[in-house]
Amino acid sequence: MGIQTSKIELAKLILNLDNPTILNKIKELIIGTQKDFENTLTAAEKEEIEIALSQLNKGKRTSFDSFMAKVS
């Protein structure tokens, strides 16, 4: 089963839930997972992400192939 299929199946299950306690637990799990990821980043990594987002917002982009040529 692909990731998109899994997402759709999960969405269907969630839409059919009527128990607010379970819905809140699912929400906490998803939000907690996202926050956990952010907590694993170093200050330098967070700064690099901010720089990259700023560059993207200014239209500065690098193709994947160009990037791979630089880091390989």
PDB file of N, H, CA, C and O in Angstrom:
ATOM      1  N   MET A   1       0.853  -1.173   0.000  1.00  0.00           N
ATOM      2  CA  MET A   1       0.000   0.000   0.000  1.00  0.00           C
ATOM      3  C   MET A   1       0.900   1.238   0.000  1.00  0.00           C
ATOM      4  O   MET A   1       1.813   1.348   0.818  1.00  0.00           O
ATOM      5  N   GLY A   2       0.639   2.163  -0.917  1.00  0.00           N
ATOM      6  H   GLY A   2      -0.103   2.074  -1.582  1.00  0.00           H
ATOM      7  CA  GLY A   2       1.430   3.378  -1.016  1.00  0.00           C
ATOM      8  C   GLY A   2       1.060   4.381   0.056  1.00  0.00           C
ATOM      9  O   GLY A   2       0.042   4.243   0.734  1.00  0.00           O
ATOM     10  N   ILE A   3       1.904   5.397   0.200  1.00  0.00           N
ATOM     11  H   ILE A   3       2.731   5.509  -0.351  1.00  0.00           H
ATOM     12  CA  ILE A   3       1.688   6.411   1.229  1.00  0.00           C
ATOM     13  C   ILE A   3       0.385   7.174   1.003  1.00  0.00           C
ATOM     14  O   ILE A   3      -0.328   7.479   1.959  1.00  0.00           O
ATOM     15  N   GLN A   4       0.073   7.483  -0.248  1.00  0.00           N
ATOM     16  H   GLN A   4       0.653   7.236  -1.024  1.00  0.00           H
ATOM     17  CA  GLN A   4      -1.170   8.219  -0.537  1.00  0.00           C
ATOM     18  C   GLN A   4      -2.393   7.381  -0.190  1.00  0.00           C
ATOM     19  O   GLN A   4      -3.370   7.893   0.358  1.00  0.00           O
ATOM     20  N   THR A   5      -2.339   6.114  -0.504  1.00  0.00           N
ATOM     21  H   THR A   5      -1.545   5.697  -0.949  1.00  0.00           H
ATOM     22  CA  THR A   5      -3.447   5.217  -0.171  1.00  0.00           C
ATOM     23  C   THR A   5      -3.608   5.128   1.349  1.00  0.00           C
ATOM     24  O   THR A   5      -4.726   5.144   1.864  1.00  0.00           O
ATOM     25  N   SER A   6      -2.497   5.037   2.050  1.00  0.00           N
ATOM     26  H   SER A   6      -1.588   5.024   1.631  1.00  0.00           H
ATOM     27  CA  SER A   6      -2.543   4.986   3.512  1.00  0.00           C
ATOM     28  C   SER A   6      -3.156   6.254   4.085  1.00  0.00           C
ATOM     29  O   SER A   6      -3.951   6.193   5.023  1.00  0.00           O
ATOM     30  N   LYS A   7      -2.793   7.396   3.529  1.00  0.00           N
ATOM     31  H   LYS A   7      -2.147   7.446   2.767  1.00  0.00           H
ATOM     32  CA  LYS A   7      -3.348   8.670   4.000  1.00  0.00           C
ATOM     33  C   LYS A   7      -4.859   8.727   3.785  1.00  0.00           C
ATOM     34  O   LYS A   7      -5.607   9.173   4.655  1.00  0.00           O
ATOM     35  N   ILE A   8      -5.284   8.276   2.632  1.00  0.00           N
ATOM     36  H   ILE A   8      -4.677   7.914   1.926  1.00  0.00           H
ATOM     37  CA  ILE A   8      -6.717   8.285   2.318  1.00  0.00           C
ATOM     38  C   ILE A   8      -7.475   7.358   3.263  1.00  0.00           C
ATOM     39  O   ILE A   8      -8.530   7.722   3.783  1.00  0.00           O
ATOM     40  N   GLU A   9      -6.940   6.167   3.483  1.00  0.00           N
ATOM     41  H   GLU A   9      -6.083   5.871   3.061  1.00  0.00           H
ATOM     42  CA  GLU A   9      -7.577   5.220   4.393  1.00  0.00           C
ATOM     43  C   GLU A   9      -7.644   5.790   5.810  1.00  0.00           C
ATOM     44  O   GLU A   9      -8.661   5.660   6.491  1.00  0.00           O
ATOM     45  N   LEU A  10      -6.566   6.416   6.240  1.00  0.00           N
ATOM     46  H   LEU A  10      -5.741   6.522   5.687  1.00  0.00           H
ATOM     47  CA  LEU A  10      -6.542   7.025   7.567  1.00  0.00           C
ATOM     48  C   LEU A  10      -7.554   8.161   7.675  1.00  0.00           C
ATOM     49  O   LEU A  10      -8.254   8.287   8.680  1.00  0.00           O
ATOM     50  N   ALA A  11      -7.624   8.980   6.639  1.00  0.00           N
ATOM     51  H   ALA A  11      -7.055   8.878   5.823  1.00  0.00           H
ATOM     52  CA  ALA A  11      -8.600  10.082   6.625  1.00  0.00           C
ATOM     53  C   ALA A  11     -10.025   9.542   6.719  1.00  0.00           C
ATOM     54  O   ALA A  11     -10.856  10.098   7.438  1.00  0.00           O
ATOM     55  N   LYS A  12     -10.306   8.467   5.998  1.00  0.00           N
ATOM     56  H   LYS A  12      -9.632   8.015   5.414  1.00  0.00           H
ATOM     57  CA  LYS A  12     -11.639   7.865   6.046  1.00  0.00           C
ATOM     58  C   LYS A  12     -11.963   7.380   7.459  1.00  0.00           C
ATOM     59  O   LYS A  12     -13.070   7.590   7.957  1.00  0.00           O
ATOM     60  N   LEU A  13     -10.999   6.735   8.094  1.00  0.00           N
ATOM     61  H   LEU A  13     -10.100   6.564   7.690  1.00  0.00           H
ATOM     62  CA  LEU A  13     -11.212   6.246   9.452  1.00  0.00           C
ATOM     63  C   LEU A  13     -11.473   7.399  10.413  1.00  0.00           C
ATOM     64  O   LEU A  13     -12.356   7.319  11.266  1.00  0.00           O
ATOM     65  N   ILE A  14     -10.707   8.461  10.269  1.00  0.00           N
ATOM     66  H   ILE A  14      -9.990   8.526   9.575  1.00  0.00           H
ATOM     67  CA  ILE A  14     -10.867   9.622  11.148  1.00  0.00           C
ATOM     68  C   ILE A  14     -12.223  10.282  10.917  1.00  0.00           C
ATOM     69  O   ILE A  14     -12.892  10.665  11.877  1.00  0.00           O
ATOM     70  N   LEU A  15     -12.634  10.417   9.668  1.00  0.00           N
ATOM     71  H   LEU A  15     -12.091  10.106   8.889  1.00  0.00           H
ATOM     72  CA  LEU A  15     -13.915  11.047   9.363  1.00  0.00           C
ATOM     73  C   LEU A  15     -15.091  10.270   9.954  1.00  0.00           C
ATOM     74  O   LEU A  15     -16.135  10.854  10.246  1.00  0.00           O
ATOM     75  N   ASN A  16     -14.931   8.982  10.129  1.00  0.00           N
ATOM     76  H   ASN A  16     -14.083   8.508   9.891  1.00  0.00           H
ATOM     77  CA  ASN A  16     -16.014   8.161  10.669  1.00  0.00           C
ATOM     78  C   ASN A  16     -16.009   8.081  12.196  1.00  0.00           C
ATOM     79  O   ASN A  16     -16.918   7.496  12.786  1.00  0.00           O
ATOM     80  N   LEU A  17     -14.999   8.660  12.838  1.00  0.00           N
ATOM     81  H   LEU A  17     -14.260   9.135  12.359  1.00  0.00           H
ATOM     82  CA  LEU A  17     -14.937   8.639  14.301  1.00  0.00           C
ATOM     83  C   LEU A  17     -15.902   9.648  14.901  1.00  0.00           C
ATOM     84  O   LEU A  17     -16.052  10.760  14.393  1.00  0.00           O
ATOM     85  N   ASP A  18     -16.552   9.252  15.981  1.00  0.00           N
ATOM     86  H   ASP A  18     -16.430   8.350  16.393  1.00  0.00           H
ATOM     87  CA  ASP A  18     -17.444  10.152  16.704  1.00  0.00           C
ATOM     88  C   ASP A  18     -16.963  10.388  18.134  1.00  0.00           C
ATOM     89  O   ASP A  18     -17.605  11.120  18.887  1.00  0.00           O
ATOM     90  N   ASN A  19     -15.872   9.793  18.506  1.00  0.00           N
ATOM     91  H   ASN A  19     -15.350   9.198  17.894  1.00  0.00           H
ATOM     92  CA  ASN A  19     -15.358   9.875  19.866  1.00  0.00           C
ATOM     93  C   ASN A  19     -14.332  11.014  19.961  1.00  0.00           C
ATOM     94  O   ASN A  19     -13.229  10.892  19.428  1.00  0.00           O
ATOM     95  N   PRO A  20     -14.685  12.121  20.634  1.00  0.00           N
ATOM     96  CA  PRO A  20     -13.770  13.261  20.711  1.00  0.00           C
ATOM     97  C   PRO A  20     -12.460  12.934  21.440  1.00  0.00           C
ATOM     98  O   PRO A  20     -11.429  13.546  21.158  1.00  0.00           O
ATOM     99  N   THR A  21     -12.492  11.998  22.355  1.00  0.00           N
ATOM    100  H   THR A  21     -13.329  11.501  22.585  1.00  0.00           H
ATOM    101  CA  THR A  21     -11.275  11.623  23.068  1.00  0.00           C
ATOM    102  C   THR A  21     -10.261  11.005  22.113  1.00  0.00           C
ATOM    103  O   THR A  21      -9.077  11.339  22.146  1.00  0.00           O
ATOM    104  N   ILE A  22     -10.731  10.117  21.276  1.00  0.00           N
ATOM    105  H   ILE A  22     -11.693   9.846  21.249  1.00  0.00           H
ATOM    106  CA  ILE A  22      -9.845   9.476  20.297  1.00  0.00           C
ATOM    107  C   ILE A  22      -9.341  10.508  19.287  1.00  0.00           C
ATOM    108  O   ILE A  22      -8.166  10.503  18.921  1.00  0.00           O
ATOM    109  N   LEU A  23     -10.232  11.391  18.842  1.00  0.00           N
ATOM    110  H   LEU A  23     -11.187  11.396  19.140  1.00  0.00           H
ATOM    111  CA  LEU A  23      -9.820  12.430  17.890  1.00  0.00           C
ATOM    112  C   LEU A  23      -8.741  13.330  18.487  1.00  0.00           C
ATOM    113  O   LEU A  23      -7.778  13.685  17.807  1.00  0.00           O
ATOM    114  N   ASN A  24      -8.902  13.697  19.750  1.00  0.00           N
ATOM    115  H   ASN A  24      -9.684  13.408  20.302  1.00  0.00           H
ATOM    116  CA  ASN A  24      -7.896  14.524  20.419  1.00  0.00           C
ATOM    117  C   ASN A  24      -6.569  13.789  20.556  1.00  0.00           C
ATOM    118  O   ASN A  24      -5.508  14.396  20.412  1.00  0.00           O
ATOM    119  N   LYS A  25      -6.617  12.499  20.829  1.00  0.00           N
ATOM    120  H   LYS A  25      -7.479  12.006  20.946  1.00  0.00           H
ATOM    121  CA  LYS A  25      -5.387  11.703  20.944  1.00  0.00           C
ATOM    122  C   LYS A  25      -4.654  11.649  19.600  1.00  0.00           C
ATOM    123  O   LYS A  25      -3.429  11.760  19.549  1.00  0.00           O
ATOM    124  N   ILE A  26      -5.406  11.479  18.524  1.00  0.00           N
ATOM    125  H   ILE A  26      -6.401  11.389  18.565  1.00  0.00           H
ATOM    126  CA  ILE A  26      -4.803  11.458  17.184  1.00  0.00           C
ATOM    127  C   ILE A  26      -4.156  12.802  16.890  1.00  0.00           C
ATOM    128  O   ILE A  26      -3.032  12.865  16.393  1.00  0.00           O
ATOM    129  N   LYS A  27      -4.868  13.866  17.198  1.00  0.00           N
ATOM    130  H   LYS A  27      -5.781  13.815  17.602  1.00  0.00           H
ATOM    131  CA  LYS A  27      -4.340  15.218  16.979  1.00  0.00           C
ATOM    132  C   LYS A  27      -3.066  15.440  17.787  1.00  0.00           C
ATOM    133  O   LYS A  27      -2.082  15.958  17.259  1.00  0.00           O
ATOM    134  N   GLU A  28      -3.073  15.054  19.061  1.00  0.00           N
ATOM    135  H   GLU A  28      -3.872  14.633  19.490  1.00  0.00           H
ATOM    136  CA  GLU A  28      -1.896  15.190  19.913  1.00  0.00           C
ATOM    137  C   GLU A  28      -0.713  14.393  19.368  1.00  0.00           C
ATOM    138  O   GLU A  28       0.427  14.855  19.401  1.00  0.00           O
ATOM    139  N   LEU A  29      -0.994  13.205  18.872  1.00  0.00           N
ATOM    140  H   LEU A  29      -1.921  12.829  18.844  1.00  0.00           H
ATOM    141  CA  LEU A  29       0.055  12.366  18.308  1.00  0.00           C
ATOM    142  C   LEU A  29       0.701  13.033  17.106  1.00  0.00           C
ATOM    143  O   LEU A  29       1.926  13.077  16.998  1.00  0.00           O
ATOM    144  N   ILE A  30      -0.118  13.550  16.205  1.00  0.00           N
ATOM    145  H   ILE A  30      -1.113  13.514  16.293  1.00  0.00           H
ATOM    146  CA  ILE A  30       0.406  14.181  14.997  1.00  0.00           C
ATOM    147  C   ILE A  30       1.175  15.447  15.333  1.00  0.00           C
ATOM    148  O   ILE A  30       2.281  15.652  14.833  1.00  0.00           O
ATOM    149  N   ILE A  31       0.607  16.288  16.164  1.00  0.00           N
ATOM    150  H   ILE A  31      -0.291  16.122  16.570  1.00  0.00           H
ATOM    151  CA  ILE A  31       1.284  17.533  16.539  1.00  0.00           C
ATOM    152  C   ILE A  31       2.545  17.227  17.340  1.00  0.00           C
ATOM    153  O   ILE A  31       3.579  17.864  17.135  1.00  0.00           O
ATOM    154  N   GLY A  32       2.470  16.274  18.235  1.00  0.00           N
ATOM    155  H   GLY A  32       1.631  15.757  18.402  1.00  0.00           H
ATOM    156  CA  GLY A  32       3.632  15.899  19.040  1.00  0.00           C
ATOM    157  C   GLY A  32       4.769  15.366  18.197  1.00  0.00           C
ATOM    158  O   GLY A  32       5.933  15.646  18.480  1.00  0.00           O
ATOM    159  N   THR A  33       4.453  14.603  17.167  1.00  0.00           N
ATOM    160  H   THR A  33       3.507  14.374  16.937  1.00  0.00           H
ATOM    161  CA  THR A  33       5.472  14.067  16.273  1.00  0.00           C
ATOM    162  C   THR A  33       6.179  15.187  15.536  1.00  0.00           C
ATOM    163  O   THR A  33       7.399  15.154  15.371  1.00  0.00           O
ATOM    164  N   GLN A  34       5.413  16.184  15.089  1.00  0.00           N
ATOM    165  H   GLN A  34       4.423  16.210  15.223  1.00  0.00           H
ATOM    166  CA  GLN A  34       6.014  17.315  14.388  1.00  0.00           C
ATOM    167  C   GLN A  34       6.919  18.102  15.327  1.00  0.00           C
ATOM    168  O   GLN A  34       8.009  18.514  14.931  1.00  0.00           O
ATOM    169  N   LYS A  35       6.486  18.312  16.552  1.00  0.00           N
ATOM    170  H   LYS A  35       5.600  17.977  16.873  1.00  0.00           H
ATOM    171  CA  LYS A  35       7.295  19.048  17.522  1.00  0.00           C
ATOM    172  C   LYS A  35       8.532  18.254  17.899  1.00  0.00           C
ATOM    173  O   LYS A  35       9.603  18.835  18.077  1.00  0.00           O
ATOM    174  N   ASP A  36       8.410  16.940  18.025  1.00  0.00           N
ATOM    175  H   ASP A  36       7.540  16.469  17.881  1.00  0.00           H
ATOM    176  CA  ASP A  36       9.558  16.109  18.354  1.00  0.00           C
ATOM    177  C   ASP A  36      10.649  16.265  17.306  1.00  0.00           C
ATOM    178  O   ASP A  36      11.831  16.337  17.642  1.00  0.00           O
ATOM    179  N   PHE A  37      10.258  16.316  16.038  1.00  0.00           N
ATOM    180  H   PHE A  37       9.298  16.257  15.765  1.00  0.00           H
ATOM    181  CA  PHE A  37      11.225  16.483  14.955  1.00  0.00           C
ATOM    182  C   PHE A  37      11.953  17.810  15.101  1.00  0.00           C
ATOM    183  O   PHE A  37      13.175  17.873  14.964  1.00  0.00           O
ATOM    184  N   GLU A  38      11.202  18.871  15.379  1.00  0.00           N
ATOM    185  H   GLU A  38      10.210  18.820  15.491  1.00  0.00           H
ATOM    186  CA  GLU A  38      11.816  20.182  15.537  1.00  0.00           C
ATOM    187  C   GLU A  38      12.803  20.194  16.696  1.00  0.00           C
ATOM    188  O   GLU A  38      13.824  20.878  16.629  1.00  0.00           O
ATOM    189  N   ASN A  39      12.514  19.453  17.747  1.00  0.00           N
ATOM    190  H   ASN A  39      11.684  18.897  17.801  1.00  0.00           H
ATOM    191  CA  ASN A  39      13.390  19.412  18.920  1.00  0.00           C
ATOM    192  C   ASN A  39      14.690  18.667  18.668  1.00  0.00           C
ATOM    193  O   ASN A  39      15.647  18.828  19.425  1.00  0.00           O
ATOM    194  N   THR A  40      14.743  17.856  17.622  1.00  0.00           N
ATOM    195  H   THR A  40      13.966  17.725  17.007  1.00  0.00           H
ATOM    196  CA  THR A  40      15.962  17.104  17.332  1.00  0.00           C
ATOM    197  C   THR A  40      16.950  17.918  16.508  1.00  0.00           C
ATOM    198  O   THR A  40      18.102  17.512  16.354  1.00  0.00           O
ATOM    199  N   LEU A  41      16.522  19.058  15.975  1.00  0.00           N
ATOM    200  H   LEU A  41      15.586  19.388  16.100  1.00  0.00           H
ATOM    201  CA  LEU A  41      17.402  19.877  15.155  1.00  0.00           C
ATOM    202  C   LEU A  41      18.319  20.737  16.018  1.00  0.00           C
ATOM    203  O   LEU A  41      17.916  21.258  17.058  1.00  0.00           O
ATOM    204  N   THR A  42      19.556  20.871  15.561  1.00  0.00           N
ATOM    205  H   THR A  42      19.884  20.447  14.717  1.00  0.00           H
ATOM    206  CA  THR A  42      20.484  21.762  16.250  1.00  0.00           C
ATOM    207  C   THR A  42      20.169  23.200  15.843  1.00  0.00           C
ATOM    208  O   THR A  42      19.421  23.441  14.895  1.00  0.00           O
ATOM    209  N   ALA A  43      20.745  24.141  16.569  1.00  0.00           N
ATOM    210  H   ALA A  43      21.352  23.945  17.339  1.00  0.00           H
ATOM    211  CA  ALA A  43      20.554  25.561  16.235  1.00  0.00           C
ATOM    212  C   ALA A  43      21.076  25.842  14.826  1.00  0.00           C
ATOM    213  O   ALA A  43      20.466  26.604  14.076  1.00  0.00           O
ATOM    214  N   ALA A  44      22.191  25.235  14.473  1.00  0.00           N
ATOM    215  H   ALA A  44      22.686  24.616  15.082  1.00  0.00           H
ATOM    216  CA  ALA A  44      22.774  25.431  13.140  1.00  0.00           C
ATOM    217  C   ALA A  44      21.843  24.888  12.051  1.00  0.00           C
ATOM    218  O   ALA A  44      21.677  25.513  11.003  1.00  0.00           O
ATOM    219  N   GLU A  45      21.241  23.726  12.303  1.00  0.00           N
ATOM    220  H   GLU A  45      21.377  23.218  13.154  1.00  0.00           H
ATOM    221  CA  GLU A  45      20.314  23.145  11.329  1.00  0.00           C
ATOM    222  C   GLU A  45      19.081  24.021  11.159  1.00  0.00           C
ATOM    223  O   GLU A  45      18.605  24.233  10.043  1.00  0.00           O
ATOM    224  N   LYS A  46      18.567  24.533  12.286  1.00  0.00           N
ATOM    225  H   LYS A  46      18.954  24.361  13.192  1.00  0.00           H
ATOM    226  CA  LYS A  46      17.405  25.422  12.219  1.00  0.00           C
ATOM    227  C   LYS A  46      17.739  26.694  11.434  1.00  0.00           C
ATOM    228  O   LYS A  46      16.922  27.184  10.655  1.00  0.00           O
ATOM    229  N   GLU A  47      18.940  27.218  11.648  1.00  0.00           N
ATOM    230  H   GLU A  47      19.603  26.820  12.282  1.00  0.00           H
ATOM    231  CA  GLU A  47      19.362  28.420  10.929  1.00  0.00           C
ATOM    232  C   GLU A  47      19.477  28.140   9.429  1.00  0.00           C
ATOM    233  O   GLU A  47      19.074  28.965   8.609  1.00  0.00           O
ATOM    234  N   GLU A  48      20.026  26.981   9.073  1.00  0.00           N
ATOM    235  H   GLU A  48      20.354  26.311   9.739  1.00  0.00           H
ATOM    236  CA  GLU A  48      20.134  26.603   7.663  1.00  0.00           C
ATOM    237  C   GLU A  48      18.753  26.499   7.010  1.00  0.00           C
ATOM    238  O   GLU A  48      18.567  26.920   5.868  1.00  0.00           O
ATOM    239  N   ILE A  49      17.804  25.945   7.730  1.00  0.00           N
ATOM    240  H   ILE A  49      17.955  25.603   8.658  1.00  0.00           H
ATOM    241  CA  ILE A  49      16.437  25.830   7.210  1.00  0.00           C
ATOM    242  C   ILE A  49      15.843  27.213   6.997  1.00  0.00           C
ATOM    243  O   ILE A  49      15.210  27.461   5.971  1.00  0.00           O
ATOM    244  N   GLU A  50      16.036  28.115   7.948  1.00  0.00           N
ATOM    245  H   GLU A  50      16.550  27.914   8.782  1.00  0.00           H
ATOM    246  CA  GLU A  50      15.520  29.488   7.810  1.00  0.00           C
ATOM    247  C   GLU A  50      16.149  30.192   6.614  1.00  0.00           C
ATOM    248  O   GLU A  50      15.460  30.893   5.872  1.00  0.00           O
ATOM    249  N   ILE A  51      17.453  30.009   6.423  1.00  0.00           N
ATOM    250  H   ILE A  51      18.013  29.440   7.025  1.00  0.00           H
ATOM    251  CA  ILE A  51      18.140  30.610   5.272  1.00  0.00           C
ATOM    252  C   ILE A  51      17.568  30.049   3.975  1.00  0.00           C
ATOM    253  O   ILE A  51      17.297  30.794   3.033  1.00  0.00           O
ATOM    254  N   ALA A  52      17.387  28.742   3.933  1.00  0.00           N
ATOM    255  H   ALA A  52      17.607  28.137   4.698  1.00  0.00           H
ATOM    256  CA  ALA A  52      16.854  28.099   2.725  1.00  0.00           C
ATOM    257  C   ALA A  52      15.443  28.591   2.413  1.00  0.00           C
ATOM    258  O   ALA A  52      15.124  28.875   1.259  1.00  0.00           O
ATOM    259  N   LEU A  53      14.602  28.693   3.438  1.00  0.00           N
ATOM    260  H   LEU A  53      14.861  28.462   4.376  1.00  0.00           H
ATOM    261  CA  LEU A  53      13.236  29.180   3.216  1.00  0.00           C
ATOM    262  C   LEU A  53      13.239  30.622   2.723  1.00  0.00           C
ATOM    263  O   LEU A  53      12.448  30.992   1.856  1.00  0.00           O
ATOM    264  N   SER A  54      14.119  31.417   3.275  1.00  0.00           N
ATOM    265  H   SER A  54      14.761  31.116   3.980  1.00  0.00           H
ATOM    266  CA  SER A  54      14.241  32.807   2.844  1.00  0.00           C
ATOM    267  C   SER A  54      14.651  32.882   1.377  1.00  0.00           C
ATOM    268  O   SER A  54      14.100  33.669   0.608  1.00  0.00           O
ATOM    269  N   GLN A  55      15.618  32.059   1.000  1.00  0.00           N
ATOM    270  H   GLN A  55      16.065  31.419   1.625  1.00  0.00           H
ATOM    271  CA  GLN A  55      16.073  32.027  -0.388  1.00  0.00           C
ATOM    272  C   GLN A  55      14.953  31.574  -1.321  1.00  0.00           C
ATOM    273  O   GLN A  55      14.773  32.140  -2.399  1.00  0.00           O
ATOM    274  N   LEU A  56      14.208  30.563  -0.910  1.00  0.00           N
ATOM    275  H   LEU A  56      14.354  30.104  -0.034  1.00  0.00           H
ATOM    276  CA  LEU A  56      13.094  30.087  -1.739  1.00  0.00           C
ATOM    277  C   LEU A  56      12.037  31.175  -1.910  1.00  0.00           C
ATOM    278  O   LEU A  56      11.496  31.359  -2.999  1.00  0.00           O
ATOM    279  N   ASN A  57      11.751  31.890  -0.829  1.00  0.00           N
ATOM    280  H   ASN A  57      12.191  31.740   0.056  1.00  0.00           H
ATOM    281  CA  ASN A  57      10.757  32.964  -0.896  1.00  0.00           C
ATOM    282  C   ASN A  57      11.208  34.099  -1.811  1.00  0.00           C
ATOM    283  O   ASN A  57      10.378  34.834  -2.347  1.00  0.00           O
ATOM    284  N   LYS A  58      12.517  34.242  -1.988  1.00  0.00           N
ATOM    285  H   LYS A  58      13.190  33.645  -1.552  1.00  0.00           H
ATOM    286  CA  LYS A  58      13.061  35.275  -2.876  1.00  0.00           C
ATOM    287  C   LYS A  58      13.225  34.767  -4.306  1.00  0.00           C
ATOM    288  O   LYS A  58      13.716  35.486  -5.177  1.00  0.00           O
ATOM    289  N   GLY A  59      12.807  33.517  -4.540  1.00  0.00           N
ATOM    290  H   GLY A  59      12.408  32.933  -3.833  1.00  0.00           H
ATOM    291  CA  GLY A  59      12.883  32.950  -5.887  1.00  0.00           C
ATOM    292  C   GLY A  59      14.221  32.317  -6.217  1.00  0.00           C
ATOM    293  O   GLY A  59      14.447  31.916  -7.359  1.00  0.00           O
ATOM    294  N   LYS A  60      15.112  32.219  -5.242  1.00  0.00           N
ATOM    295  H   LYS A  60      14.929  32.545  -4.315  1.00  0.00           H
ATOM    296  CA  LYS A  60      16.419  31.606  -5.465  1.00  0.00           C
ATOM    297  C   LYS A  60      16.286  30.103  -5.274  1.00  0.00           C
ATOM    298  O   LYS A  60      16.083  29.618  -4.161  1.00  0.00           O
ATOM    299  N   ARG A  61      16.403  29.376  -6.378  1.00  0.00           N
ATOM    300  H   ARG A  61      16.568  29.770  -7.283  1.00  0.00           H
ATOM    301  CA  ARG A  61      16.244  27.927  -6.327  1.00  0.00           C
ATOM    302  C   ARG A  61      17.406  27.250  -7.029  1.00  0.00           C
ATOM    303  O   ARG A  61      18.027  27.825  -7.923  1.00  0.00           O
ATOM    304  N   THR A  62      17.693  26.024  -6.616  1.00  0.00           N
ATOM    305  H   THR A  62      17.189  25.558  -5.889  1.00  0.00           H
ATOM    306  CA  THR A  62      18.716  25.211  -7.246  1.00  0.00           C
ATOM    307  C   THR A  62      18.074  23.893  -7.640  1.00  0.00           C
ATOM    308  O   THR A  62      17.327  23.303  -6.859  1.00  0.00           O
ATOM    309  N   SER A  63      18.359  23.432  -8.839  1.00  0.00           N
ATOM    310  H   SER A  63      18.966  23.911  -9.473  1.00  0.00           H
ATOM    311  CA  SER A  63      17.793  22.154  -9.261  1.00  0.00           C
ATOM    312  C   SER A  63      18.414  21.032  -8.439  1.00  0.00           C
ATOM    313  O   SER A  63      19.521  21.167  -7.918  1.00  0.00           O
ATOM    314  N   PHE A  64      17.706  19.951  -8.334  1.00  0.00           N
ATOM    315  H   PHE A  64      16.807  19.841  -8.758  1.00  0.00           H
ATOM    316  CA  PHE A  64      18.185  18.813  -7.563  1.00  0.00           C
ATOM    317  C   PHE A  64      19.492  18.295  -8.146  1.00  0.00           C
ATOM    318  O   PHE A  64      20.426  17.985  -7.407  1.00  0.00           O
ATOM    319  N   ASP A  65      19.559  18.201  -9.468  1.00  0.00           N
ATOM    320  H   ASP A  65      18.800  18.453 -10.068  1.00  0.00           H
ATOM    321  CA  ASP A  65      20.770  17.699 -10.119  1.00  0.00           C
ATOM    322  C   ASP A  65      21.973  18.596  -9.825  1.00  0.00           C
ATOM    323  O   ASP A  65      23.078  18.109  -9.588  1.00  0.00           O
ATOM    324  N   SER A  66      21.748  19.905  -9.844  1.00  0.00           N
ATOM    325  H   SER A  66      20.851  20.301 -10.037  1.00  0.00           H
ATOM    326  CA  SER A  66      22.821  20.854  -9.540  1.00  0.00           C
ATOM    327  C   SER A  66      23.276  20.691  -8.091  1.00  0.00           C
ATOM    328  O   SER A  66      24.474  20.699  -7.806  1.00  0.00           O
ATOM    329  N   PHE A  67      22.336  20.545  -7.197  1.00  0.00           N
ATOM    330  H   PHE A  67      21.364  20.538  -7.429  1.00  0.00           H
ATOM    331  CA  PHE A  67      22.656  20.350  -5.792  1.00  0.00           C
ATOM    332  C   PHE A  67      23.473  19.072  -5.599  1.00  0.00           C
ATOM    333  O   PHE A  67      24.490  19.075  -4.904  1.00  0.00           O
ATOM    334  N   MET A  68      23.021  17.982  -6.218  1.00  0.00           N
ATOM    335  H   MET A  68      22.195  17.979  -6.782  1.00  0.00           H
ATOM    336  CA  MET A  68      23.714  16.714  -6.062  1.00  0.00           C
ATOM    337  C   MET A  68      25.128  16.778  -6.636  1.00  0.00           C
ATOM    338  O   MET A  68      26.041  16.146  -6.106  1.00  0.00           O
ATOM    339  N   ALA A  69      25.310  17.527  -7.701  1.00  0.00           N
ATOM    340  H   ALA A  69      24.567  18.041  -8.132  1.00  0.00           H
ATOM    341  CA  ALA A  69      26.655  17.670  -8.282  1.00  0.00           C
ATOM    342  C   ALA A  69      27.579  18.393  -7.292  1.00  0.00           C
ATOM    343  O   ALA A  69      28.770  18.088  -7.226  1.00  0.00           O
ATOM    344  N   LYS A  70      27.044  19.338  -6.532  1.00  0.00           N
ATOM    345  H   LYS A  70      26.077  19.586  -6.585  1.00  0.00           H
ATOM    346  CA  LYS A  70      27.858  20.078  -5.568  1.00  0.00           C
ATOM    347  C   LYS A  70      28.220  19.238  -4.356  1.00  0.00           C
ATOM    348  O   LYS A  70      29.333  19.354  -3.842  1.00  0.00           O
ATOM    349  N   VAL A  71      27.311  18.395  -3.887  1.00  0.00           N
ATOM    350  H   VAL A  71      26.407  18.301  -4.304  1.00  0.00           H
ATOM    351  CA  VAL A  71      27.556  17.647  -2.652  1.00  0.00           C
ATOM    352  C   VAL A  71      28.179  16.270  -2.894  1.00  0.00           C
ATOM    353  O   VAL A  71      28.595  15.600  -1.949  1.00  0.00           O
ATOM    354  N   SER A  72      28.241  15.866  -4.112  1.00  0.00           N
ATOM    355  H   SER A  72      27.903  16.410  -4.880  1.00  0.00           H
ATOM    356  CA  SER A  72      28.804  14.535  -4.408  1.00  0.00           C
ATOM    357  C   SER A  72      30.305  14.586  -4.577  1.00  0.00           C
ATOM    358  O   SER A  72      30.933  13.558  -4.829  1.00  0.00           O
TER     359      SER A  72
END
